[in-house]
Amino acid sequence: MTRPQHLLPLLALLATAPTLAAQQPAHAHAPPPAPYQAVSKLVPLPDFIPGLGTLYVDPATLPAGPFLAYDKQGNLVSSVYMVPLKDLQAQKAFDNLNAAPGQVDHVDIYYNAGHPGVTDPHYHVVVWYVSRAKAESLKQG
């Protein structure tokens, strides 16, 4: 019995599907597993923050994080680190920060004067796993 040539790519994909599913990290879709908690449940911030998404954090890692950010469909879009300016000025090292596995598309670093949860002036270091266009679309809220 011969298989039609156009089915070979589909058969190869089906053969690897269980492996691909097993390789997908548990935090690829919201909500991520414990100990991560919704930031909006920890501090007075909205569930969805325009420009970042829906944030989750392990409270033990505050203030640096990472904060895992998800789009409205629940897909992981970035990891956000909130590094206090006073720690940078003190030349504090931030070693072995956790990172979500994934292909990094680009990184943004910008100043924030403070907000609920991280009230001291700090820098956001945003490691984006999505395109710049997709990141920009999060600004629509």
N, CA, C and O atoms as CSV, one atom per row, in Angstrom:
chain,resi,resn,atom,element,x,y,z
A,1,MET,N,N,0.849,-1.179,0.000
A,1,MET,CA,C,0.000,0.000,0.000
A,1,MET,C,C,0.890,1.237,0.000
A,1,MET,O,O,1.799,1.343,0.823
A,2,THR,N,N,0.643,2.163,-0.903
A,2,THR,CA,C,1.440,3.384,-0.974
A,2,THR,C,C,0.637,4.548,-0.410
A,2,THR,O,O,-0.589,4.600,-0.507
A,3,ARG,N,N,1.377,5.474,0.181
A,3,ARG,CA,C,0.743,6.674,0.730
A,3,ARG,C,C,0.916,7.805,-0.280
A,3,ARG,O,O,1.991,7.960,-0.860
A,4,PRO,N,N,-0.125,8.588,-0.492
A,4,PRO,CA,C,0.034,9.747,-1.378
A,4,PRO,C,C,1.091,10.701,-0.807
A,4,PRO,O,O,1.125,10.938,0.401
A,5,GLN,N,N,1.945,11.242,-1.667
A,5,GLN,CA,C,3.037,12.109,-1.231
A,5,GLN,C,C,2.550,13.335,-0.458
A,5,GLN,O,O,3.254,13.794,0.442
A,6,HIS,N,N,1.384,13.876,-0.769
A,6,HIS,CA,C,0.920,15.088,-0.089
A,6,HIS,C,C,0.511,14.815,1.362
A,6,HIS,O,O,0.336,15.766,2.123
A,7,LEU,N,N,0.354,13.569,1.765
A,7,LEU,CA,C,0.012,13.253,3.146
A,7,LEU,C,C,1.239,13.094,4.042
A,7,LEU,O,O,1.107,13.110,5.265
A,8,LEU,N,N,2.422,12.940,3.461
A,8,LEU,CA,C,3.613,12.718,4.271
A,8,LEU,C,C,3.887,13.846,5.267
A,8,LEU,O,O,4.178,13.555,6.427
A,9,PRO,N,N,3.808,15.125,4.868
A,9,PRO,CA,C,4.033,16.179,5.873
A,9,PRO,C,C,3.003,16.132,7.007
A,9,PRO,O,O,3.353,16.362,8.164
A,10,LEU,N,N,1.761,15.841,6.694
A,10,LEU,CA,C,0.724,15.748,7.724
A,10,LEU,C,C,1.003,14.581,8.664
A,10,LEU,O,O,0.851,14.715,9.879
A,11,LEU,N,N,1.405,13.446,8.119
A,11,LEU,CA,C,1.726,12.289,8.958
A,11,LEU,C,C,2.914,12.589,9.864
A,11,LEU,O,O,2.926,12.182,11.025
A,12,ALA,N,N,3.907,13.293,9.346
A,12,ALA,CA,C,5.064,13.662,10.166
A,12,ALA,C,C,4.650,14.596,11.297
A,12,ALA,O,O,5.118,14.446,12.426
A,13,LEU,N,N,3.782,15.556,11.006
A,13,LEU,CA,C,3.302,16.480,12.029
A,13,LEU,C,C,2.508,15.736,13.100
A,13,LEU,O,O,2.698,15.984,14.291
A,14,LEU,N,N,1.631,14.837,12.697
A,14,LEU,CA,C,0.836,14.076,13.657
A,14,LEU,C,C,1.720,13.187,14.530
A,14,LEU,O,O,1.432,12.990,15.711
A,15,ALA,N,N,2.781,12.658,13.956
A,15,ALA,CA,C,3.685,11.797,14.718
A,15,ALA,C,C,4.427,12.573,15.794
A,15,ALA,O,O,4.775,12.015,16.835
A,16,THR,N,N,4.678,13.881,15.546
A,16,THR,CA,C,5.417,14.683,16.524
A,16,THR,C,C,4.501,15.475,17.443
A,16,THR,O,O,4.992,16.074,18.400
A,17,ALA,N,N,3.217,15.508,17.206
A,17,ALA,CA,C,2.291,16.318,18.010
A,17,ALA,C,C,2.366,16.014,19.498
A,17,ALA,O,O,2.414,16.959,20.287
A,18,PRO,N,N,2.379,14.747,19.938
A,18,PRO,CA,C,2.482,14.514,21.383
A,18,PRO,C,C,3.772,15.075,21.973
A,18,PRO,O,O,3.769,15.587,23.093
A,19,THR,N,N,4.866,14.985,21.235
A,19,THR,CA,C,6.136,15.528,21.714
A,19,THR,C,C,6.059,17.037,21.820
A,19,THR,O,O,6.512,17.599,22.816
A,20,LEU,N,N,5.504,17.708,20.830
A,20,LEU,CA,C,5.388,19.159,20.869
A,20,LEU,C,C,4.516,19.594,22.038
A,20,LEU,O,O,4.850,20.565,22.717
A,21,ALA,N,N,3.427,18.916,22.286
A,21,ALA,CA,C,2.549,19.267,23.404
A,21,ALA,C,C,3.269,19.080,24.731
A,21,ALA,O,O,3.101,19.885,25.647
A,22,ALA,N,N,4.065,18.033,24.842
A,22,ALA,CA,C,4.785,17.774,26.088
A,22,ALA,C,C,5.858,18.820,26.328
A,22,ALA,O,O,6.207,19.081,27.479
A,23,GLN,N,N,6.398,19.433,25.264
A,23,GLN,CA,C,7.451,20.426,25.407
A,23,GLN,C,C,6.919,21.814,25.744
A,23,GLN,O,O,7.694,22.678,26.155
A,24,GLN,N,N,5.629,22.049,25.585
A,24,GLN,CA,C,5.063,23.360,25.835
A,24,GLN,C,C,5.085,23.639,27.337
A,24,GLN,O,O,4.550,22.845,28.111
A,25,PRO,N,N,5.692,24.748,27.766
A,25,PRO,CA,C,5.776,25.031,29.193
A,25,PRO,C,C,4.404,25.257,29.811
A,25,PRO,O,O,3.473,25.724,29.155
A,26,ALA,N,N,4.306,24.914,31.089
A,26,ALA,CA,C,3.033,25.028,31.808
A,26,ALA,C,C,2.548,26.467,31.878
A,26,ALA,O,O,1.348,26.702,32.023
A,27,HIS,N,N,3.443,27.425,31.780
A,27,HIS,CA,C,3.044,28.825,31.897
A,27,HIS,C,C,2.811,29.493,30.534
A,27,HIS,O,O,2.690,30.717,30.471
A,28,ALA,N,N,2.747,28.729,29.460
A,28,ALA,CA,C,2.532,29.297,28.127
A,28,ALA,C,C,1.152,29.930,27.994
A,28,ALA,O,O,0.945,30.807,27.154
A,29,HIS,N,N,0.212,29.490,28.817
A,29,HIS,CA,C,-1.153,30.041,28.799
A,29,HIS,C,C,-1.569,30.404,30.214
A,29,HIS,O,O,-1.214,29.729,31.180
A,30,ALA,N,N,-2.329,31.486,30.312
A,30,ALA,CA,C,-2.813,31.947,31.618
A,30,ALA,C,C,-3.937,31.048,32.106
A,30,ALA,O,O,-4.715,30.530,31.304
A,31,PRO,N,N,-4.024,30.865,33.389
A,31,PRO,CA,C,-3.085,31.329,34.408
A,31,PRO,C,C,-1.912,30.374,34.545
A,31,PRO,O,O,-2.053,29.170,34.335
A,32,PRO,N,N,-0.740,30.923,34.903
A,32,PRO,CA,C,0.413,30.050,35.120
A,32,PRO,C,C,0.243,29.270,36.423
A,32,PRO,O,O,-0.568,29.655,37.265
A,33,PRO,N,N,0.989,28.189,36.601
A,33,PRO,CA,C,0.849,27.382,37.813
A,33,PRO,C,C,1.367,28.110,39.055
A,33,PRO,O,O,2.100,29.094,38.955
A,34,ALA,N,N,0.975,27.610,40.218
A,34,ALA,CA,C,1.479,28.137,41.489
A,34,ALA,C,C,2.991,28.031,41.472
A,34,ALA,O,O,3.542,27.084,40.912
A,35,PRO,N,N,3.646,28.964,42.062
A,35,PRO,CA,C,3.211,29.974,43.021
A,35,PRO,C,C,2.783,31.301,42.391
A,35,PRO,O,O,2.544,32.266,43.117
A,36,TYR,N,N,2.679,31.376,41.054
A,36,TYR,CA,C,2.270,32.628,40.410
A,36,TYR,C,C,0.852,32.997,40.810
A,36,TYR,O,O,-0.029,32.144,40.917
A,37,GLN,N,N,0.652,34.311,41.032
A,37,GLN,CA,C,-0.657,34.847,41.376
A,37,GLN,C,C,-0.932,36.059,40.501
A,37,GLN,O,O,-0.008,36.743,40.061
A,38,ALA,N,N,-2.212,36.319,40.252
A,38,ALA,CA,C,-2.592,37.495,39.470
A,38,ALA,C,C,-2.194,38.749,40.235
A,38,ALA,O,O,-2.544,38.906,41.405
A,39,VAL,N,N,-1.469,39.635,39.579
A,39,VAL,CA,C,-1.040,40.875,40.217
A,39,VAL,C,C,-2.245,41.688,40.661
A,39,VAL,O,O,-2.204,42.339,41.705
A,40,SER,N,N,-3.318,41.656,39.878
A,40,SER,CA,C,-4.521,42.425,40.213
A,40,SER,C,C,-5.187,41.938,41.500
A,40,SER,O,O,-6.000,42.654,42.083
A,41,LYS,N,N,-4.853,40.744,41.942
A,41,LYS,CA,C,-5.380,40.224,43.213
A,41,LYS,C,C,-4.478,40.598,44.384
A,41,LYS,O,O,-4.892,40.521,45.540
A,42,LEU,N,N,-3.232,41.008,44.080
A,42,LEU,CA,C,-2.258,41.345,45.119
A,42,LEU,C,C,-2.199,42.838,45.418
A,42,LEU,O,O,-1.974,43.236,46.561
A,43,VAL,N,N,-2.399,43.659,44.401
A,43,VAL,CA,C,-2.318,45.116,44.545
A,43,VAL,C,C,-3.429,45.757,43.713
A,43,VAL,O,O,-3.982,45.121,42.816
A,44,PRO,N,N,-3.756,47.021,44.012
A,44,PRO,CA,C,-4.842,47.680,43.262
A,44,PRO,C,C,-4.416,48.100,41.852
A,44,PRO,O,O,-4.138,49.271,41.593
A,45,LEU,N,N,-4.372,47.124,40.957
A,45,LEU,CA,C,-4.108,47.344,39.537
A,45,LEU,C,C,-5.196,46.627,38.747
A,45,LEU,O,O,-5.783,45.663,39.239
A,46,PRO,N,N,-5.472,47.084,37.533
A,46,PRO,CA,C,-6.493,46.395,36.722
A,46,PRO,C,C,-6.024,45.006,36.299
A,46,PRO,O,O,-4.829,44.714,36.302
A,47,ASP,N,N,-6.988,44.149,35.933
A,47,ASP,CA,C,-6.644,42.814,35.445
A,47,ASP,C,C,-5.770,42.887,34.201
A,47,ASP,O,O,-4.812,42.126,34.068
A,48,PHE,N,N,-6.095,43.799,33.292
A,48,PHE,CA,C,-5.339,43.964,32.037
A,48,PHE,C,C,-4.728,45.352,32.037
A,48,PHE,O,O,-5.443,46.347,32.154
A,49,ILE,N,N,-3.424,45.426,31.909
A,49,ILE,CA,C,-2.716,46.705,31.901
A,49,ILE,C,C,-2.330,47.019,30.458
A,49,ILE,O,O,-1.496,46.325,29.877
A,50,PRO,N,N,-2.932,48.067,29.871
A,50,PRO,CA,C,-2.600,48.406,28.492
A,50,PRO,C,C,-1.090,48.576,28.316
A,50,PRO,O,O,-0.430,49.251,29.106
A,51,GLY,N,N,-0.565,47.956,27.273
A,51,GLY,CA,C,0.855,48.003,26.979
A,51,GLY,C,C,1.633,46.824,27.532
A,51,GLY,O,O,2.728,46.523,27.058
A,52,LEU,N,N,1.066,46.144,28.546
A,52,LEU,CA,C,1.738,44.981,29.130
A,52,LEU,C,C,0.895,43.719,29.044
A,52,LEU,O,O,1.398,42.666,28.653
A,53,GLY,N,N,-0.372,43.811,29.401
A,53,GLY,CA,C,-1.246,42.646,29.409
A,53,GLY,C,C,-1.695,42.304,30.812
A,53,GLY,O,O,-1.689,43.159,31.698
A,54,THR,N,N,-2.085,41.059,31.017
A,54,THR,CA,C,-2.489,40.551,32.318
A,54,THR,C,C,-1.249,39.974,32.987
A,54,THR,O,O,-0.588,39.096,32.431
A,55,LEU,N,N,-0.934,40.470,34.183
A,55,LEU,CA,C,0.313,40.103,34.851
A,55,LEU,C,C,0.105,39.103,35.978
A,55,LEU,O,O,-0.878,39.160,36.716
A,56,TYR,N,N,1.057,38.188,36.089
A,56,TYR,CA,C,1.129,37.217,37.182
A,56,TYR,C,C,2.553,37.256,37.736
A,56,TYR,O,O,3.510,37.472,36.992
A,57,VAL,N,N,2.685,37.047,39.047
A,57,VAL,CA,C,4.011,37.060,39.675
A,57,VAL,C,C,4.046,36.079,40.837
A,57,VAL,O,O,3.028,35.832,41.484
A,58,ASP,N,N,5.197,35.536,41.091
A,58,ASP,CA,C,5.444,34.779,42.311
A,58,ASP,C,C,5.797,35.827,43.359
A,58,ASP,O,O,6.847,36.459,43.242
A,59,PRO,N,N,4.962,36.041,44.382
A,59,PRO,CA,C,5.232,37.098,45.362
A,59,PRO,C,C,6.607,37.009,46.010
A,59,PRO,O,O,7.143,38.030,46.441
A,60,ALA,N,N,7.187,35.828,46.090
A,60,ALA,CA,C,8.511,35.673,46.699
A,60,ALA,C,C,9.609,36.324,45.870
A,60,ALA,O,O,10.711,36.542,46.375
A,61,THR,N,N,9.331,36.641,44.600
A,61,THR,CA,C,10.355,37.208,43.723
A,61,THR,C,C,10.282,38.734,43.630
A,61,THR,O,O,11.042,39.344,42.877
A,62,LEU,N,N,9.375,39.354,44.388
A,62,LEU,CA,C,9.229,40.811,44.313
A,62,LEU,C,C,10.456,41.510,44.895
A,62,LEU,O,O,11.070,40.970,45.815
A,63,PRO,N,N,10.834,42.669,44.408
A,63,PRO,CA,C,10.134,43.434,43.382
A,63,PRO,C,C,10.538,43.078,41.953
A,63,PRO,O,O,9.838,43.459,41.015
A,64,ALA,N,N,11.642,42.363,41.759
A,64,ALA,CA,C,12.174,42.172,40.408
A,64,ALA,C,C,11.292,41.301,39.526
A,64,ALA,O,O,11.141,41.590,38.339
A,65,GLY,N,N,10.714,40.256,40.069
A,65,GLY,CA,C,9.920,39.346,39.263
A,65,GLY,C,C,10.730,38.140,38.820
A,65,GLY,O,O,11.728,37.800,39.455
A,66,PRO,N,N,10.323,37.501,37.758
A,66,PRO,CA,C,9.608,38.037,36.620
A,66,PRO,C,C,8.088,38.071,36.825
A,66,PRO,O,O,7.499,37.251,37.529
A,67,PHE,N,N,7.505,39.053,36.177
A,67,PHE,CA,C,6.066,39.145,36.030
A,67,PHE,C,C,5.776,38.523,34.665
A,67,PHE,O,O,6.344,38.955,33.662
A,68,LEU,N,N,4.911,37.529,34.611
A,68,LEU,CA,C,4.546,36.919,33.330
A,68,LEU,C,C,3.351,37.676,32.780
A,68,LEU,O,O,2.353,37.858,33.477
A,69,ALA,N,N,3.448,38.118,31.534
A,69,ALA,CA,C,2.405,38.931,30.908
A,69,ALA,C,C,1.707,38.139,29.808
A,69,ALA,O,O,2.347,37.476,28.991
A,70,TYR,N,N,0.380,38.224,29.808
A,70,TYR,CA,C,-0.449,37.472,28.861
A,70,TYR,C,C,-1.371,38.418,28.098
A,70,TYR,O,O,-1.828,39.426,28.636
A,71,ASP,N,N,-1.639,38.079,26.838
A,71,ASP,CA,C,-2.600,38.853,26.056
A,71,ASP,C,C,-4.016,38.463,26.464
A,71,ASP,O,O,-4.198,37.619,27.342
A,72,LYS,N,N,-5.019,39.070,25.833
A,72,LYS,CA,C,-6.420,38.808,26.214
A,72,LYS,C,C,-6.872,37.397,25.874
A,72,LYS,O,O,-7.896,36.937,26.381
A,73,GLN,N,N,-6.118,36.699,25.016
A,73,GLN,CA,C,-6.434,35.307,24.695
A,73,GLN,C,C,-5.729,34.354,25.657
A,73,GLN,O,O,-5.883,33.138,25.543
A,74,GLY,N,N,-4.958,34.891,26.602
A,74,GLY,CA,C,-4.280,34.063,27.585
A,74,GLY,C,C,-2.948,33.501,27.137
A,74,GLY,O,O,-2.430,32.574,27.758
A,75,ASN,N,N,-2.377,34.050,26.057
A,75,ASN,CA,C,-1.071,33.597,25.564
A,75,ASN,C,C,0.049,34.415,26.195
A,75,ASN,O,O,-0.059,35.636,26.312
A,76,LEU,N,N,1.116,33.749,26.599
A,76,LEU,CA,C,2.273,34.429,27.158
A,76,LEU,C,C,2.887,35.327,26.092
A,76,LEU,O,O,3.197,34.867,24.993
A,77,VAL,N,N,3.066,36.618,26.414
A,77,VAL,CA,C,3.651,37.553,25.455
A,77,VAL,C,C,4.996,38.104,25.926
A,77,VAL,O,O,5.828,38.494,25.106
A,78,SER,N,N,5.215,38.137,27.258
A,78,SER,CA,C,6.483,38.680,27.739
A,78,SER,C,C,6.741,38.290,29.193
A,78,SER,O,O,5.849,37.846,29.916
A,79,SER,N,N,7.986,38.475,29.584
A,79,SER,CA,C,8.394,38.449,30.988
A,79,SER,C,C,8.851,39.855,31.313
A,79,SER,O,O,9.598,40.464,30.547
A,80,VAL,N,N,8.401,40.379,32.457
A,80,VAL,CA,C,8.720,41.744,32.842
A,80,VAL,C,C,9.487,41.704,34.157
A,80,VAL,O,O,9.080,41.045,35.114
A,81,TYR,N,N,10.597,42.417,34.182
A,81,TYR,CA,C,11.373,42.568,35.409
A,81,TYR,C,C,11.256,44.027,35.827
A,81,TYR,O,O,11.388,44.926,34.996
A,82,MET,N,N,11.008,44.264,37.108
A,82,MET,CA,C,10.881,45.623,37.637
A,82,MET,C,C,12.035,45.838,38.603
A,82,MET,O,O,12.005,45.386,39.748
A,83,VAL,N,N,13.052,46.541,38.115
A,83,VAL,CA,C,14.308,46.688,38.848
A,83,VAL,C,C,14.363,48.084,39.466
A,83,VAL,O,O,14.433,49.079,38.744
A,84,PRO,N,N,14.331,48.165,40.806
A,84,PRO,CA,C,14.346,49.474,41.472
A,84,PRO,C,C,15.595,50.287,41.130
A,84,PRO,O,O,16.710,49.765,41.106
A,85,LEU,N,N,15.380,51.574,40.869
A,85,LEU,CA,C,16.469,52.473,40.540
A,85,LEU,C,C,17.504,52.507,41.663
A,85,LEU,O,O,18.706,52.546,41.397
A,86,LYS,N,N,17.044,52.493,42.919
A,86,LYS,CA,C,17.987,52.537,44.042
A,86,LYS,C,C,18.912,51.316,44.037
A,86,LYS,O,O,20.070,51.421,44.439
A,87,ASP,N,N,18.416,50.163,43.589
A,87,ASP,CA,C,19.253,48.965,43.505
A,87,ASP,C,C,20.272,49.070,42.378
A,87,ASP,O,O,21.397,48.587,42.506
A,88,LEU,N,N,19.881,49.698,41.278
A,88,LEU,CA,C,20.829,49.916,40.185
A,88,LEU,C,C,21.913,50.889,40.611
A,88,LEU,O,O,23.093,50.685,40.327
A,89,GLN,N,N,21.496,51.964,41.304
A,89,GLN,CA,C,22.471,52.949,41.751
A,89,GLN,C,C,23.426,52.353,42.783
A,89,GLN,O,O,24.583,52.765,42.861
A,90,ALA,N,N,22.959,51.396,43.569
A,90,ALA,CA,C,23.801,50.723,44.555
A,90,ALA,C,C,24.621,49.602,43.914
A,90,ALA,O,O,25.353,48.889,44.601
A,91,GLN,N,N,24.494,49.455,42.616
A,91,GLN,CA,C,25.204,48.435,41.842
A,91,GLN,C,C,24.882,47.024,42.311
A,91,GLN,O,O,25.731,46.134,42.269
A,92,LYS,N,N,23.643,46.830,42.759
A,92,LYS,CA,C,23.190,45.515,43.199
A,92,LYS,C,C,23.108,44.572,41.992
A,92,LYS,O,O,22.648,44.959,40.918
A,93,ALA,N,N,23.549,43.366,42.184
A,93,ALA,CA,C,23.454,42.353,41.134
A,93,ALA,C,C,22.109,41.640,41.231
A,93,ALA,O,O,21.609,41.408,42.332
A,94,PHE,N,N,21.538,41.303,40.121
A,94,PHE,CA,C,20.322,40.496,40.051
A,94,PHE,C,C,20.702,39.214,39.317
A,94,PHE,O,O,20.533,39.106,38.102
A,95,ASP,N,N,21.214,38.253,40.067
A,95,ASP,CA,C,21.689,37.001,39.493
A,95,ASP,C,C,20.573,35.969,39.435
A,95,ASP,O,O,19.686,35.937,40.287
A,96,ASN,N,N,20.639,35.133,38.415
A,96,ASN,CA,C,19.762,33.970,38.285
A,96,ASN,C,C,18.281,34.306,38.332
A,96,ASN,O,O,17.501,33.581,38.951
A,97,LEU,N,N,17.885,35.393,37.686
A,97,LEU,CA,C,16.458,35.696,37.580
A,97,LEU,C,C,15.811,34.619,36.720
A,97,LEU,O,O,16.364,34.212,35.698
A,98,ASN,N,N,14.649,34.166,37.136
A,98,ASN,CA,C,13.918,33.186,36.328
A,98,ASN,C,C,13.526,33.813,35.004
A,98,ASN,O,O,13.329,35.025,34.914
A,99,ALA,N,N,13.415,32.996,33.992
A,99,ALA,CA,C,12.968,33.452,32.683
A,99,ALA,C,C,12.077,32.388,32.074
A,99,ALA,O,O,12.343,31.192,32.187
A,100,ALA,N,N,11.025,32.840,31.433
A,100,ALA,CA,C,10.153,31.906,30.730
A,100,ALA,C,C,10.886,31.421,29.488
A,100,ALA,O,O,11.441,32.236,28.751
A,101,PRO,N,N,10.905,30.122,29.237
A,101,PRO,CA,C,11.574,29.648,28.022
A,101,PRO,C,C,10.785,30.075,26.795
A,101,PRO,O,O,9.554,30.062,26.795
A,102,GLY,N,N,11.484,30.439,25.788
A,102,GLY,CA,C,10.825,30.832,24.554
A,102,GLY,C,C,11.752,31.664,23.700
A,102,GLY,O,O,12.783,32.151,24.164
A,103,GLN,N,N,11.380,31.816,22.473
A,103,GLN,CA,C,12.153,32.597,21.518
A,103,GLN,C,C,11.914,34.078,21.802
A,103,GLN,O,O,10.778,34.547,21.731
A,104,VAL,N,N,12.971,34.812,22.121
A,104,VAL,CA,C,12.855,36.242,22.389
A,104,VAL,C,C,12.832,36.989,21.065
A,104,VAL,O,O,13.684,36.779,20.203
A,105,ASP,N,N,11.837,37.871,20.916
A,105,ASP,CA,C,11.718,38.690,19.712
A,105,ASP,C,C,12.456,40.017,19.890
A,105,ASP,O,O,13.211,40.432,19.010
A,106,HIS,N,N,12.242,40.678,21.021
A,106,HIS,CA,C,12.919,41.938,21.299
A,106,HIS,C,C,12.801,42.259,22.792
A,106,HIS,O,O,12.022,41.627,23.505
A,107,VAL,N,N,13.574,43.239,23.257
A,107,VAL,CA,C,13.592,43.638,24.660
A,107,VAL,C,C,13.419,45.147,24.731
A,107,VAL,O,O,14.055,45.892,23.986
A,108,ASP,N,N,12.550,45.590,25.637
A,108,ASP,CA,C,12.357,47.014,25.901
A,108,ASP,C,C,12.776,47.291,27.343
A,108,ASP,O,O,12.540,46.473,28.232
A,109,ILE,N,N,13.397,48.447,27.570
A,109,ILE,CA,C,13.760,48.891,28.912
A,109,ILE,C,C,13.279,50.331,29.044
A,109,ILE,O,O,13.641,51.189,28.239
A,110,TYR,N,N,12.455,50.595,30.073
A,110,TYR,CA,C,11.982,51.960,30.255
A,110,TYR,C,C,11.748,52.269,31.732
A,110,TYR,O,O,11.511,51.377,32.548
A,111,TYR,N,N,11.821,53.544,32.043
A,111,TYR,CA,C,11.689,54.055,33.400
A,111,TYR,C,C,10.219,54.111,33.811
A,111,TYR,O,O,9.343,54.400,32.996
A,112,ASN,N,N,9.966,53.828,35.098
A,112,ASN,CA,C,8.630,53.974,35.673
A,112,ASN,C,C,8.798,54.633,37.039
A,112,ASN,O,O,9.616,54.188,37.845
A,113,ALA,N,N,8.035,55.684,37.302
A,113,ALA,CA,C,8.158,56.438,38.552
A,113,ALA,C,C,7.612,55.686,39.763
A,113,ALA,O,O,7.829,56.107,40.900
A,114,GLY,N,N,6.919,54.595,39.537
A,114,GLY,CA,C,6.351,53.808,40.623
A,114,GLY,C,C,4.860,53.601,40.421
A,114,GLY,O,O,4.194,54.416,39.782
A,115,HIS,N,N,4.342,52.521,40.961
A,115,HIS,CA,C,2.926,52.176,40.847
A,115,HIS,C,C,2.604,51.196,41.965
A,115,HIS,O,O,3.524,50.702,42.617
A,116,PRO,N,N,1.329,50.894,42.211
A,116,PRO,CA,C,1.008,49.918,43.257
A,116,PRO,C,C,1.774,48.614,43.035
A,116,PRO,O,O,1.829,48.092,41.921
A,117,GLY,N,N,2.353,48.110,44.095
A,117,GLY,CA,C,3.122,46.871,44.019
A,117,GLY,C,C,4.616,47.099,43.959
A,117,GLY,O,O,5.382,46.392,44.616
A,118,VAL,N,N,5.042,48.086,43.173
A,118,VAL,CA,C,6.451,48.487,43.098
A,118,VAL,C,C,6.437,50.020,43.126
A,118,VAL,O,O,6.500,50.673,42.084
A,119,THR,N,N,6.352,50.578,44.338
A,119,THR,CA,C,6.132,52.022,44.481
A,119,THR,C,C,7.382,52.857,44.279
A,119,THR,O,O,7.281,54.038,43.947
A,120,ASP,N,N,8.565,52.272,44.473
A,120,ASP,CA,C,9.810,53.015,44.246
A,120,ASP,C,C,10.043,53.182,42.750
A,120,ASP,O,O,9.632,52.331,41.961
A,121,PRO,N,N,10.703,54.276,42.348
A,121,PRO,CA,C,11.080,54.421,40.935
A,121,PRO,C,C,11.896,53.203,40.494
A,121,PRO,O,O,12.752,52.708,41.228
A,122,HIS,N,N,11.612,52.740,39.290
A,122,HIS,CA,C,12.259,51.524,38.809
A,122,HIS,C,C,12.283,51.497,37.283
A,122,HIS,O,O,11.669,52.331,36.618
A,123,TYR,N,N,12.996,50.536,36.759
A,123,TYR,CA,C,13.005,50.294,35.325
A,123,TYR,C,C,12.250,49.013,35.036
A,123,TYR,O,O,12.384,48.021,35.753
A,124,HIS,N,N,11.459,49.043,33.982
A,124,HIS,CA,C,10.836,47.827,33.455
A,124,HIS,C,C,11.782,47.275,32.389
A,124,HIS,O,O,12.179,47.985,31.465
A,125,VAL,N,N,12.127,46.027,32.532
A,125,VAL,CA,C,12.871,45.310,31.493
A,125,VAL,C,C,11.885,44.281,30.953
A,125,VAL,O,O,11.538,43.322,31.643
A,126,VAL,N,N,11.438,44.483,29.721
A,126,VAL,CA,C,10.392,43.646,29.135
A,126,VAL,C,C,11.010,42.773,28.053
A,126,VAL,O,O,11.493,43.271,27.037
A,127,VAL,N,N,10.989,41.465,28.283
A,127,VAL,CA,C,11.496,40.485,27.334
A,127,VAL,C,C,10.286,39.971,26.551
A,127,VAL,O,O,9.488,39.182,27.058
A,128,TRP,N,N,10.170,40.433,25.316
A,128,TRP,CA,C,9.006,40.108,24.488
A,128,TRP,C,C,9.226,38.823,23.711
A,128,TRP,O,O,10.283,38.615,23.116
A,129,TYR,N,N,8.217,37.963,23.725
A,129,TYR,CA,C,8.225,36.719,22.955
A,129,TYR,C,C,7.391,36.862,21.683
A,129,TYR,O,O,7.288,35.922,20.895
A,130,VAL,N,N,6.800,38.032,21.486
A,130,VAL,CA,C,5.955,38.300,20.319
A,130,VAL,C,C,6.551,39.459,19.535
A,130,VAL,O,O,7.432,40.166,20.025
A,131,SER,N,N,6.069,39.647,18.326
A,131,SER,CA,C,6.585,40.707,17.455
A,131,SER,C,C,6.299,42.085,18.049
A,131,SER,O,O,5.448,42.247,18.923
A,132,ARG,N,N,7.030,43.059,17.549
A,132,ARG,CA,C,6.813,44.443,17.971
A,132,ARG,C,C,5.372,44.872,17.677
A,132,ARG,O,O,4.761,45.582,18.475
A,133,ALA,N,N,4.831,44.442,16.535
A,133,ALA,CA,C,3.455,44.791,16.176
A,133,ALA,C,C,2.463,44.203,17.186
A,133,ALA,O,O,1.528,44.885,17.604
A,134,LYS,N,N,2.665,42.949,17.574
A,134,LYS,CA,C,1.789,42.315,18.566
A,134,LYS,C,C,1.923,43.025,19.911
A,134,LYS,O,O,0.923,43.255,20.590
A,135,ALA,N,N,3.148,43.374,20.300
A,135,ALA,CA,C,3.364,44.100,21.552
A,135,ALA,C,C,2.628,45.444,21.509
A,135,ALA,O,O,1.992,45.835,22.488
A,136,GLU,N,N,2.713,46.133,20.400
A,136,GLU,CA,C,2.030,47.429,20.242
A,136,GLU,C,C,0.505,47.257,20.351
A,136,GLU,O,O,-0.183,48.140,20.863
A,137,SER,N,N,-0.015,46.132,19.874
A,137,SER,CA,C,-1.472,45.924,19.909
A,137,SER,C,C,-1.989,45.812,21.340
A,137,SER,O,O,-3.181,46.006,21.577
A,138,LEU,N,N,-1.119,45.502,22.296
A,138,LEU,CA,C,-1.544,45.410,23.699
A,138,LEU,C,C,-1.878,46.784,24.275
A,138,LEU,O,O,-2.516,46.873,25.324
A,139,LYS,N,N,-1.461,47.843,23.610
A,139,LYS,CA,C,-1.749,49.196,24.100
A,139,LYS,C,C,-3.225,49.538,23.967
A,139,LYS,O,O,-3.704,50.448,24.644
A,140,GLN,N,N,-3.958,48.832,23.110
A,140,GLN,CA,C,-5.377,49.107,22.913
A,140,GLN,C,C,-6.208,48.701,24.122
A,140,GLN,O,O,-7.347,49.143,24.270
A,141,GLY,N,N,-5.657,47.876,24.971
A,141,GLY,CA,C,-6.396,47.460,26.167
A,141,GLY,C,C,-7.504,46.624,25.816
A,141,GLY,O,O,-8.243,46.177,26.694
